[in-house]
Amino acid sequence: MDVVGSLARLREEWHEAVDGESLIDVQASVGLLLGDVVMLLGLSADEQVAVLGEELRREFIQALRHRDRGNG
């Protein structure tokens, strides 16, 4: 797994999403950012729970489903 490359790609996606605004100044959901990181690292469901906790993982999965329905 290319962790450095994956994290760089995440940074690039965030940079594009905020139209080049400084990522230091961007306000964003910590929960969604953590969820993005565990997904990009390819963590198993158990590892995701260990990192995020059960409640945040459940909320993150629900947010993904909601986002996917919105793009369909």
Secondary structure, DSSP 8 states (H G I E B T S, - for coil): --HHHHHHHHHHHHHHHTTT--TTT----HHHHHHHHHHHTT--HHHHHHHH-HHHHHHHHHHHHHHHHHH-
